[in-house]
Amino acid sequence: MPSAQFLKNFIRNPLRNASVVPSSRHAARKMISEVDFSSIQYIVELGPGTGVFTQAICEAAGPQAEILAIDLESTYIEALETRFQGRVEVVHGSADSLPDLIAERGWPRVDLIVSGLPFVLPREVKLRLFGFLESVTAEGTTLRWFTYMPALMKPHYKTLNLKKHAFVAWNLPPMWIYTVN
């Protein structure tokens, strides 16, 4: 059961798994709202967890879209691979490996990055990941990122030109979604 695993992961590591339940489908729809999927070919999801956002992405993206999901939590990988087999490539690894993973696949760009990562990341991960995110968003990549605590998020993401996209009250806990581009 995905929700039970999610709760176990929260108890084991609340900084990595910052909620006791997966995000709602309503939150997933808000996360990708106003994204023009007709022109999107290369999609990355960071921290897909149980796949709530992944499902929304799969439903919205065209059949030509390539979707890569990266999660550090090994307990989610097998279920994600089974659920999205043939549609999403699931990688067990750290988000800071994103530049290498994109290069390995020969992708010429990334059109959309959806992130469920917590705002507290190890310094070395944050430096490499944020450098990459700054670079690709400057080239036009759309980035969607959510938090449960926007005031605590600001110092961590000050290098990114994040703008509030939505507030989702119908989620436990409520979330704020930010966007670049």
Residue frames as qw, qx, qy, qz and C-alpha x, y, z in Angstrom:
[[0.000, 0.888, 0.460, 0.000, 0.00, 0.00, 0.00],
 [0.447, 0.525, -0.024, 0.724, 1.64, 3.29, -1.11],
 [0.300, -0.801, 0.018, -0.517, 0.25, 5.43, 1.74],
 [0.854, -0.516, 0.018, 0.063, 1.55, 3.03, 4.39],
 [0.790, 0.119, 0.021, 0.601, 5.01, 3.06, 2.80],
 [0.157, 0.720, 0.027, 0.675, 4.88, 6.85, 2.63],
 [0.570, -0.766, 0.032, -0.294, 4.12, 7.05, 6.37],
 [0.909, -0.272, 0.037, 0.312, 6.95, 4.61, 7.16],
 [0.614, 0.377, 0.032, 0.693, 9.35, 6.73, 5.12],
 [0.143, -0.816, -0.002, -0.560, 8.21, 9.88, 6.94],
 [0.758, -0.646, 0.056, -0.064, 8.81, 8.28, 10.33],
 [0.884, -0.053, 0.090, 0.456, 12.22, 6.98, 9.21],
 [0.446, -0.062, 0.145, 0.881, 13.38, 10.26, 7.66],
 [0.124, 0.820, 0.501, -0.249, 11.05, 13.28, 8.03],
 [0.066, -0.701, 0.235, 0.670, 13.49, 15.68, 6.35],
 [0.088, -0.147, 0.792, 0.586, 13.53, 13.59, 3.17],
 [0.181, -0.446, -0.806, -0.345, 9.84, 12.59, 3.23],
 [0.022, 0.098, -0.305, 0.947, 8.26, 15.78, 4.61],
 [0.609, -0.143, -0.048, -0.778, 4.64, 14.61, 4.81],
 [0.457, -0.121, 0.829, -0.299, 2.79, 11.70, 6.39],
 [0.665, 0.458, 0.578, -0.120, 0.63, 11.12, 3.29],
 [0.442, 0.161, 0.515, 0.717, 1.24, 11.47, -0.46],
 [0.136, 0.221, -0.072, -0.963, 0.10, 14.65, -2.22],
 [0.546, 0.452, 0.573, -0.412, -3.51, 14.78, -3.37],
 [0.496, 0.403, 0.615, 0.461, -4.64, 14.39, -6.98],
 [0.080, 0.961, 0.263, 0.004, -5.92, 17.98, -6.71],
 [0.351, -0.795, 0.311, 0.385, -2.39, 19.11, -5.82],
 [0.577, -0.051, 0.646, 0.497, -0.99, 17.10, -8.74],
 [0.374, 0.713, 0.514, 0.296, -3.36, 18.80, -11.19],
 [0.096, -0.988, -0.029, 0.117, -2.40, 22.23, -9.79],
 [0.578, -0.516, 0.420, 0.473, 1.28, 21.35, -10.02],
 [0.423, 0.039, 0.644, 0.637, 1.06, 21.00, -13.79],
 [0.272, 0.815, 0.493, -0.133, -1.75, 23.46, -14.49],
 [0.217, 0.940, -0.067, -0.254, -1.06, 26.02, -17.23],
 [0.375, -0.432, 0.694, 0.437, 1.78, 23.94, -18.69],
 [0.666, 0.536, -0.182, -0.485, 1.45, 23.72, -22.48],
 [0.697, -0.228, 0.675, 0.086, 2.13, 20.01, -22.96],
 [0.766, 0.614, 0.183, -0.051, 1.71, 20.28, -26.74],
 [0.438, 0.807, -0.352, 0.183, 5.29, 21.55, -26.99],
 [0.451, -0.647, 0.584, -0.195, 6.85, 19.43, -24.23],
 [0.819, 0.305, -0.478, -0.084, 9.01, 16.46, -25.13],
 [0.581, 0.170, -0.649, 0.461, 11.49, 16.03, -22.23],
 [0.546, -0.678, -0.029, -0.491, 10.15, 15.86, -18.69],
 [0.437, 0.172, -0.747, 0.470, 11.92, 15.18, -15.39],
 [0.617, -0.677, -0.149, -0.373, 10.32, 14.53, -12.05],
 [0.282, 0.400, -0.682, 0.543, 12.51, 14.81, -8.98],
 [0.147, -0.047, 0.765, -0.625, 11.31, 12.86, -5.97],
 [0.476, -0.162, -0.547, -0.669, 8.21, 11.17, -7.44],
 [0.412, -0.176, 0.658, -0.606, 7.48, 9.24, -4.24],
 [0.523, 0.217, 0.798, -0.204, 4.33, 7.19, -4.81],
 [0.252, 0.150, 0.702, 0.649, 3.72, 8.72, -8.24],
 [0.173, 0.735, 0.548, -0.361, 0.82, 11.13, -7.69],
 [0.140, 0.766, -0.197, -0.596, 2.44, 13.88, -9.77],
 [0.180, -0.244, 0.839, 0.452, 3.82, 11.25, -12.18],
 [0.298, 0.466, 0.833, 0.012, 0.28, 10.07, -12.94],
 [0.214, 0.851, 0.251, -0.408, -0.88, 13.62, -13.69],
 [0.038, -0.636, 0.524, 0.566, 2.14, 14.18, -15.92],
 [0.254, 0.010, 0.913, 0.318, 1.48, 10.95, -17.84],
 [0.291, 0.651, 0.688, -0.133, -2.16, 11.92, -18.37],
 [0.153, 0.892, 0.069, -0.419, -1.26, 15.41, -19.63],
 [0.167, -0.580, 0.603, 0.521, 1.85, 14.67, -21.70],
 [0.732, 0.471, -0.252, -0.423, 1.64, 13.61, -25.30],
 [0.990, -0.032, 0.133, 0.042, 2.74, 10.11, -26.35],
 [0.663, 0.597, -0.215, 0.397, 5.97, 11.53, -27.78],
 [0.248, -0.836, 0.333, -0.360, 7.09, 12.87, -24.38],
 [0.699, 0.111, -0.622, 0.335, 9.97, 11.17, -22.63],
 [0.521, -0.750, 0.061, -0.404, 9.58, 11.12, -18.86],
 [0.581, 0.219, -0.640, 0.453, 12.39, 10.50, -16.38],
 [0.601, -0.726, -0.056, -0.330, 11.63, 10.11, -12.66],
 [0.492, 0.362, -0.613, 0.501, 14.47, 10.18, -10.11],
 [0.647, -0.675, -0.028, -0.352, 14.04, 9.17, -6.48],
 [0.117, 0.567, -0.723, 0.377, 16.59, 8.67, -3.73],
 [0.610, -0.211, 0.575, -0.503, 14.19, 6.56, -1.64],
 [0.113, 0.213, -0.928, -0.283, 14.66, 2.97, -2.79],
 [0.282, 0.258, 0.860, -0.339, 11.33, 1.79, -1.37],
 [0.482, 0.600, 0.190, -0.609, 9.41, 3.69, -4.09],
 [0.082, 0.487, -0.665, -0.561, 11.37, 2.47, -7.11],
 [0.123, 0.074, 0.972, 0.186, 9.84, -0.96, -7.78],
 [0.262, 0.618, 0.664, -0.328, 6.24, 0.27, -7.41],
 [0.223, 0.737, -0.118, -0.627, 6.93, 3.22, -9.74],
 [0.010, 0.340, -0.809, -0.479, 8.57, 0.95, -12.32],
 [0.174, 0.291, 0.941, 0.018, 5.61, -1.44, -12.23],
 [0.229, 0.704, 0.488, -0.463, 2.96, 1.29, -12.30],
 [0.296, 0.834, -0.103, -0.455, 4.49, 3.34, -15.12],
 [0.619, -0.157, 0.671, 0.376, 6.25, 0.58, -17.08],
 [0.479, 0.412, 0.595, 0.498, 6.90, 1.63, -20.65],
 [0.076, 0.907, 0.312, 0.274, 5.84, 5.23, -20.03],
 [0.230, -0.926, 0.247, -0.168, 8.27, 6.53, -17.39],
 [0.714, 0.274, -0.510, 0.394, 11.92, 5.69, -16.89],
 [0.607, -0.780, 0.008, -0.154, 12.49, 5.42, -13.15],
 [0.580, 0.447, -0.489, 0.473, 15.99, 5.91, -11.75],
 [0.700, -0.663, -0.207, 0.167, 17.10, 5.27, -8.18],
 [0.609, 0.170, -0.094, 0.769, 19.52, 8.07, -7.43],
 [0.234, -0.583, -0.280, 0.726, 20.17, 11.58, -6.23],
 [0.341, 0.884, 0.305, -0.098, 18.72, 14.66, -7.90],
 [0.118, -0.839, 0.350, 0.399, 22.20, 16.11, -8.29],
 [0.488, -0.105, 0.760, 0.416, 22.93, 13.39, -10.87],
 [0.512, 0.707, 0.397, -0.282, 20.37, 15.05, -13.17],
 [0.245, 0.794, -0.375, -0.410, 22.94, 16.67, -15.50],
 [0.153, -0.352, 0.899, 0.209, 24.63, 13.30, -16.03],
 [0.469, 0.319, 0.810, -0.149, 21.33, 11.47, -16.55],
 [0.466, 0.783, 0.130, -0.391, 20.22, 14.02, -19.18],
 [0.134, 0.699, -0.614, -0.342, 23.56, 13.71, -20.97],
 [0.336, -0.139, 0.930, 0.054, 23.44, 9.89, -20.89],
 [0.509, 0.514, 0.668, -0.175, 20.06, 9.97, -22.63],
 [0.346, 0.124, 0.483, 0.795, 21.23, 12.43, -25.27],
 [0.067, 0.835, 0.538, -0.093, 18.40, 14.83, -24.54],
 [0.394, 0.466, 0.113, 0.784, 19.02, 18.18, -26.25],
 [0.179, -0.406, 0.188, -0.876, 17.12, 20.02, -23.47],
 [0.104, -0.360, -0.865, 0.335, 14.68, 19.59, -20.60],
 [0.140, -0.495, -0.413, -0.752, 11.27, 21.16, -21.15],
 [0.591, -0.612, -0.063, -0.522, 9.69, 20.60, -17.73],
 [0.377, 0.126, -0.794, 0.460, 11.02, 19.71, -14.28],
 [0.629, -0.586, -0.185, -0.476, 8.53, 18.88, -11.55],
 [0.350, 0.316, -0.721, 0.507, 10.05, 18.60, -8.11],
 [0.714, -0.588, -0.272, -0.266, 8.79, 17.05, -4.93],
 [0.633, 0.139, -0.489, 0.584, 12.14, 17.46, -3.20],
 [0.447, -0.775, -0.352, 0.276, 12.29, 18.88, 0.33],
 [0.172, 0.954, -0.094, 0.228, 13.77, 22.32, 0.80],
 [0.460, -0.728, 0.508, 0.015, 16.51, 20.93, 3.04],
 [0.917, 0.364, -0.132, 0.098, 19.11, 19.27, 0.85],
 [0.751, -0.389, 0.120, 0.520, 22.74, 18.45, 1.61],
 [0.030, -0.823, 0.177, 0.538, 24.98, 21.37, 0.58],
 [0.232, -0.314, 0.745, 0.541, 26.84, 19.43, -2.13],
 [0.291, 0.460, 0.821, 0.170, 23.57, 18.20, -3.66],
 [0.124, 0.873, 0.346, -0.319, 22.06, 21.68, -3.56],
 [0.127, -0.683, 0.363, 0.621, 25.09, 23.34, -5.20],
 [0.196, -0.091, 0.823, 0.526, 25.19, 20.96, -8.17],
 [0.185, 0.567, 0.800, 0.062, 21.41, 20.68, -8.59],
 [0.065, 0.865, 0.285, -0.408, 20.70, 24.39, -8.26],
 [0.145, -0.526, 0.480, 0.687, 23.50, 25.26, -10.65],
 [0.162, 0.155, 0.868, 0.444, 21.88, 22.97, -13.21],
 [0.098, 0.718, 0.679, -0.120, 18.36, 24.30, -12.50],
 [0.028, -0.780, 0.007, 0.625, 19.56, 27.90, -12.89],
 [0.147, -0.313, 0.671, 0.656, 21.18, 27.01, -16.21],
 [0.110, 0.303, 0.878, 0.353, 18.22, 25.16, -17.74],
 [0.061, 0.783, 0.557, -0.269, 15.57, 27.62, -16.53],
 [0.063, -0.661, 0.199, 0.721, 17.63, 30.44, -18.06],
 [0.034, -0.140, 0.779, 0.610, 17.29, 28.51, -21.35],
 [0.511, -0.068, -0.314, -0.797, 13.50, 28.22, -20.99],
 [0.388, -0.159, -0.905, 0.069, 12.87, 25.06, -18.96],
 [0.536, -0.562, -0.085, -0.625, 9.74, 25.28, -16.82],
 [0.315, 0.092, -0.824, 0.462, 10.36, 24.34, -13.21],
 [0.606, -0.551, -0.195, -0.539, 7.57, 23.54, -10.74],
 [0.381, 0.131, -0.742, 0.535, 8.46, 23.10, -7.08],
 [0.526, -0.663, -0.316, -0.429, 6.28, 22.85, -3.99],
 [0.245, 0.204, -0.674, 0.666, 6.72, 23.43, -0.30],
 [0.437, -0.637, -0.635, -0.017, 4.68, 23.20, 2.86],
 [0.435, -0.747, -0.186, 0.467, 6.63, 26.03, 4.50],
 [0.517, 0.744, 0.132, 0.403, 7.34, 28.92, 2.09],
 [0.210, -0.948, 0.202, -0.126, 8.96, 31.16, 4.71],
 [0.697, -0.493, 0.484, 0.191, 11.56, 28.50, 5.44],
 [0.797, 0.369, 0.379, 0.292, 12.07, 27.81, 1.74],
 [0.278, 0.960, 0.012, 0.022, 13.07, 31.34, 0.69],
 [0.257, -0.809, 0.499, 0.174, 16.70, 31.32, 1.91],
 [0.671, -0.130, 0.698, 0.214, 17.32, 27.95, 0.26],
 [0.558, 0.485, 0.595, 0.315, 15.96, 28.93, -3.15],
 [0.002, -0.853, -0.067, 0.518, 16.97, 32.57, -3.41],
 [0.213, -0.389, 0.607, 0.660, 19.11, 31.89, -6.49],
 [0.175, 0.345, 0.838, 0.385, 16.09, 30.70, -8.45],
 [0.202, -0.029, -0.088, -0.975, 13.57, 33.18, -9.86],
 [0.078, -0.357, -0.930, 0.043, 10.61, 31.36, -8.29],
 [0.335, -0.160, -0.044, -0.928, 7.14, 32.87, -8.50],
 [0.421, 0.119, 0.763, -0.476, 4.09, 31.64, -6.63],
 [0.215, -0.042, -0.767, -0.603, 1.95, 29.57, -8.99],
 [0.621, -0.409, -0.466, -0.480, -0.75, 28.24, -6.67],
 [0.262, -0.299, 0.710, -0.582, -1.80, 27.55, -3.11],
 [0.586, -0.121, -0.731, -0.328, -3.43, 24.15, -2.59],
 [0.457, -0.368, 0.455, -0.669, -5.60, 24.01, 0.50],
 [0.937, 0.001, 0.044, -0.345, -7.02, 20.60, -0.52],
 [0.706, 0.349, -0.565, 0.246, -3.85, 18.78, 0.41],
 [0.718, -0.691, 0.054, -0.069, -2.51, 17.47, 3.69],
 [0.127, -0.639, -0.311, 0.692, -0.60, 19.50, 4.60],
 [0.411, 0.882, 0.184, -0.136, -1.59, 22.48, 2.42],
 [0.689, -0.106, 0.309, 0.647, 1.08, 23.33, -0.16],
 [0.192, 0.858, -0.094, -0.467, 2.41, 26.30, -2.06],
 [0.797, 0.276, 0.390, 0.369, 3.53, 25.67, -5.63],
 [0.082, -0.795, 0.232, 0.555, 6.21, 27.82, -7.22],
 [0.791, 0.491, 0.308, 0.196, 7.28, 28.11, -10.83],
 [0.201, -0.571, 0.388, 0.695, 10.10, 29.40, -12.98],
 [0.113, 0.136, -0.668, -0.723, 9.05, 30.16, -16.58]]
